[in-house]
Amino acid sequence: MTAHAQEQITDVCRGIVGITAPVLGVTVSALAEIEQWLRIASLTGGLVVCALTIRSLLRKRE
């Protein structure tokens, strides 16, 4: 492999790392917010299931 080809491969690798690093940084920074919304959605779903279960149990008693 020629020196020019090796230099091009090195430049491409540096470019890939240069593009990937900021994207990963933003993703890691947003994980806390994403986790909060997932927890809220899970809690809401659990409350809905709880309410429907209570409603079903009360209807069976009647």
C-alpha positions as CSV (number, residue, x, y, z in Angstrom):
1,M,0.0,0.0,0.0
2,T,1.3,3.4,-0.9
3,A,1.9,6.2,1.6
4,H,-0.8,8.2,-0.2
5,A,-3.4,5.4,0.3
6,Q,-2.5,5.0,3.9
7,E,-2.9,8.8,4.4
8,Q,-6.3,8.7,2.8
9,I,-7.4,5.8,5.1
10,T,-6.2,7.7,8.1
11,D,-8.1,10.8,7.0
12,V,-11.3,8.8,6.5
13,C,-10.9,7.2,10.0
14,R,-10.4,10.5,11.6
15,G,-13.4,11.9,9.8
16,I,-15.6,9.1,11.0
17,V,-14.4,9.5,14.6
18,G,-14.9,13.3,14.2
19,I,-18.5,12.9,13.1
20,T,-19.3,10.1,15.6
21,A,-18.0,11.7,18.7
22,P,-20.4,14.7,18.8
23,V,-23.4,12.5,17.9
24,L,-22.6,10.1,20.8
25,G,-22.1,13.1,23.1
26,V,-25.5,14.5,22.3
27,T,-27.1,11.0,22.7
28,V,-25.5,10.4,26.1
29,S,-26.5,13.9,27.2
30,A,-30.1,13.2,26.2
31,L,-30.3,9.8,28.0
32,A,-31.4,11.3,31.3
33,E,-34.4,13.1,29.6
34,I,-35.3,10.0,27.6
35,E,-35.2,8.0,30.8
36,Q,-37.5,10.4,32.6
37,W,-40.1,10.3,29.8
38,L,-39.9,6.5,29.8
39,R,-40.5,6.4,33.5
40,I,-43.4,8.8,33.3
41,A,-45.0,6.7,30.5
42,S,-44.5,3.5,32.5
43,L,-46.0,5.0,35.6
44,T,-49.0,6.3,33.6
45,G,-49.5,2.9,32.0
46,G,-49.4,1.2,35.4
47,L,-51.9,3.7,36.9
48,V,-54.3,3.0,33.9
49,V,-54.0,-0.8,34.4
50,C,-54.6,-0.3,38.2
51,A,-57.7,1.8,37.6
52,L,-59.1,-0.7,35.1
53,T,-58.5,-3.6,37.4
54,I,-60.2,-1.8,40.3
55,R,-63.1,-1.0,38.0
56,S,-63.4,-4.6,36.9
57,L,-63.3,-5.9,40.5
58,L,-66.0,-3.4,41.6
59,R,-68.3,-4.4,38.6
60,K,-68.0,-8.1,39.5
61,R,-69.3,-7.4,43.0
62,E,-72.5,-5.9,41.8
